[in-house]
């Protein structure tokens, strides 16, 4: 296998290629590393890709053009270390039958994993009890309580790619899942995970855990405000991993003064957020500095995974587990 790695040396390169991944790449075949401190131009890409079987891209790399394919007639695979690989393919590359893999699934799984961590740590009150023991030497009391996730009803506001991955990770917990979204839900997911489409207010009034994944372009400003927040039942948990401004945090702070339910906030209208005494001092709120994911070590895993998958495909015709298809075409024809 001969592979061209587009990523220039620097912080981004180091986040994907530590010493171990560099050695792995070179053990799998001939590697053409980007010799420049910046992304190379399309003209330089034509020279660098000569004779390669695989083109490994990161952000800023030139798309796989007809000229590059002419220089590398045996090129069979584009491996994108980020999420969306579509911008790095041209019509010529798709038409030539070049296959594509990307790190998108691993990135989504990392963010969904962060959501699971937020849900479990909040229900179990891990931050609270850890702080009490660590800083106050206070052991649990007979009246202290926490909750589990098994058997709960989880509401999802907007079925994003991350939400779809979260549903898969929730499966072992035997939860019931309600979903609010204007778009049709994937039929396969509805059948497999027994998703129930629900109205927004119904989710806020009935669910034990509510996860908000709404992007800004799918909502109005403060789409979720006092009307919905006032419906949340006693002991429930709201997890905001949407875009800043989707949930009205000021309304949330006011409603949480009665400490009827719990909230975990990972995103804010302004980041870092301005100090708000009503939120920061409320024991029923956990604040995180936008760290749901993906975690930094995910990049190392993506590089390792795609390197091994590329080598397996080129050398042995192995399966492409992280394959990406042409958006406008039939997967079977790509």
Residue pairs with C-beta under 8 A, 6 or more apart in sequence:
1 28
1 29
1 30
1 53
1 54
1 310
1 311
1 314
1 315
2 29
2 30
2 31
2 32
2 51
2 52
2 53
2 54
3 25
3 28
3 29
3 30
3 31
3 32
3 52
3 53
3 54
3 55
3 56
3 79
3 307
3 310
4 32
4 45
4 48
4 49
4 52
4 54
4 55
4 56
5 17
5 25
5 31
5 32
5 33
5 34
5 56
6 34
6 39
6 40
6 45
6 55
6 56
6 57
6 58
6 60
6 61
6 62
7 13
7 16
7 17
7 34
7 56
7 57
7 58
7 61
7 81
8 34
8 36
8 37
8 38
8 39
8 40
9 33
9 34
9 37
10 37
12 58
12 59
13 34
15 296
15 299
15 300
16 58
16 81
16 299
16 300
16 302
16 303
17 25
17 303
18 300
20 304
21 300
21 303
21 304
21 307
24 304
24 307
24 308
25 31
25 307
28 307
28 308
28 310
28 311
29 53
29 311
29 314
32 48
32 49
32 52
34 40
34 48
36 44
39 60
39 61
39 62
40 48
40 61
40 62
41 62
42 62
42 65
42 67
42 68
45 61
45 62
45 65
45 68
46 65
46 67
46 68
46 70
46 71
47 71
49 55
49 68
49 71
49 72
49 75
50 71
50 72
51 71
51 72
51 74
52 72
52 74
52 75
53 72
53 74
53 75
53 76
53 77
53 314
54 75
54 76
54 77
54 78
54 79
54 310
54 314
55 64
55 68
55 72
55 75
55 77
55 78
55 79
56 78
56 79
56 80
56 81
56 306
56 307
56 310
57 78
57 79
57 80
57 81
57 82
57 85
57 88
58 80
58 81
58 82
59 82
61 88
62 68
63 87
63 88
63 89
63 90
63 93
64 75
64 78
64 88
64 89
64 90
64 92
64 93
64 98
65 90
65 92
65 93
66 90
66 92
66 93
68 75
69 75
69 92
69 93
69 96
69 98
75 98
76 97
76 98
76 99
76 313
76 314
77 98
77 99
77 100
77 101
77 310
77 313
77 314
77 320
78 85
78 88
78 89
78 93
78 98
78 99
78 100
78 101
79 100
79 101
79 102
79 306
79 307
79 309
79 310
80 88
80 100
80 101
80 102
80 103
80 324
81 102
81 103
81 299
81 302
81 303
81 306
82 102
82 103
82 104
82 107
83 102
83 103
83 104
83 107
83 108
84 102
84 104
85 100
85 101
85 102
85 104
85 324
86 324
86 326
86 327
89 98
89 100
89 326
94 326
94 329
94 334
97 334
99 313
99 320
99 323
99 334
100 323
100 324
100 325
101 306
101 309
101 310
101 320
101 321
101 322
101 323
101 324
102 306
102 322
102 324
103 298
103 299
103 302
103 305
103 306
103 322
104 161
104 322
104 324
105 165
105 322
106 294
106 298
106 301
106 302
106 305
106 322
107 293
107 294
107 298
107 302
108 161
108 162
108 164
108 165
109 165
109 169
110 293
110 294
110 295
110 298
111 162
111 165
111 241
111 292
111 293
111 294
112 162
112 163
112 165
112 166
112 168
112 169
112 293
113 169
113 293
114 241
114 266
114 291
114 292
114 293
114 295
115 162
115 166
115 211
115 239
115 241
115 292
116 166
116 169
116 170
118 239
118 241
118 264
118 266
118 286
118 288
118 292
119 149
119 209
119 211
119 237
119 239
120 126
120 149
121 127
121 286
122 237
122 239
122 262
122 264
122 286
123 146
123 147
123 148
123 149
123 209
123 237
124 146
124 147
124 148
125 146
127 286
128 283
129 140
129 144
129 146
132 138
133 139
147 208
147 235
149 170
149 173
149 175
149 209
150 173
150 174
150 175
151 173
151 174
151 175
151 176
152 173
152 175
152 176
152 208
152 209
153 175
153 176
153 177
153 178
153 206
153 207
153 208
153 209
154 170
154 175
154 176
154 177
154 178
154 207
154 208
154 209
154 210
154 211
155 177
155 178
155 179
155 180
155 198
155 203
155 204
155 206
155 207
155 209
155 210
155 211
156 163
156 166
156 167
156 177
156 178
156 179
156 180
156 203
156 211
156 213
157 180
157 181
157 200
157 203
157 210
157 211
157 212
157 213
157 214
157 224
157 242
158 180
158 181
158 212
158 213
158 214
158 215
158 218
158 219
158 242
159 179
159 181
159 183
159 185
159 186
159 213
160 213
160 214
160 215
162 213
162 241
163 179
163 211
163 213
164 186
164 189
166 211
167 177
167 189
167 193
167 195
168 193
170 177
170 193
171 193
175 209
176 194
176 196
177 193
177 194
177 195
177 196
178 195
178 196
178 197
178 198
178 202
178 203
178 206
178 207
179 185
179 195
179 196
179 197
179 198
180 197
180 198
180 199
180 200
180 203
181 197
182 218
185 195
185 197
189 195
198 206
200 224
200 228
201 227
201 228
201 231
203 210
204 210
204 224
204 228
204 229
204 231
204 232
205 231
205 232
205 233
206 233
207 236
208 233
208 235
208 236
208 237
209 236
209 237
209 239
210 232
210 236
210 237
210 238
210 239
211 239
211 241
212 224
212 238
212 239
212 240
212 241
212 242
212 246
212 247
213 241
213 242
214 223
214 224
214 242
214 243
214 246
215 242
215 243
215 246
216 243
216 244
216 245
216 246
219 242
219 243
219 246
221 245
222 245
222 246
222 247
222 248
222 251
223 246
223 247
224 246
224 247
224 248
225 247
225 248
225 251
226 248
226 251
226 254
226 255
229 238
229 248
229 251
229 252
229 255
230 255
232 238
232 255
232 260
232 261
233 260
233 261
234 260
234 261
235 260
235 261
235 262
236 261
236 262
237 261
237 262
237 263
237 264
238 247
238 252
238 261
238 262
238 263
238 264
239 263
239 264
239 266
240 246
240 247
240 249
240 263
240 264
240 265
240 266
240 267
241 266
241 267
241 292
242 267
243 267
244 267
244 268
244 269
244 270
244 271
245 269
247 265
249 265
249 268
249 269
249 273
249 276
249 279
250 276
252 263
252 279
253 276
253 278
253 279
253 282
253 285
254 278
256 263
256 278
256 279
256 282
256 284
256 285
257 278
257 282
259 282
259 283
259 284
261 284
262 284
262 285
262 286
263 284
263 285
263 286
264 285
264 286
264 287
264 288
265 279
265 285
265 286
265 287
265 288
266 288
266 290
266 291
266 292
267 290
268 290
271 289
271 290
272 289
273 287
279 285
279 287
280 287
305 322
306 322
309 318
309 320
309 321
309 322
312 318
312 319
313 319
313 320
325 331
325 334
326 334
